[in-house]
Amino acid sequence: MKIFEMKERARGVEGGEAIVGSRETGSHACYMLYGILKPGERERVVRPGKGHEEILIAVKGDLEVTGMFSGVLREGSAFHFAGEDACYLENKGPQEAVYIIAGGHAGEGHHH
């Protein structure tokens, strides 16, 4: 079993997101993103894409969300979205915010 150090990976890349997907697992069934938003960071777009569905959960801090859903996603809360639905995330808090997106292919959505 391989352990993925998601927090360190996300800190080490521009954009603050790390993904575990088919490249790491050899499977196209599911993937996961770990995202970090710095205080005041805004307009990070999240979109599953054609043939995919995702669940986004605010793990640390609250996220201001606009787009297909608008409002505050409180720490510990999640929502589901699919396909070309898009939203923008903003961290209005004084400390970094963390979110996780878990996703997979919807029905016949496998297109690799």
Secondary structure by P-SEA (a helix, b strand, c coil): ccccaaaaaaaaccccccccccccccccccbbbbbbbcccccccccccccccccccccccccccccccccccccccccccccccbbbbbbbcccbbbbbbbbcccccccccc
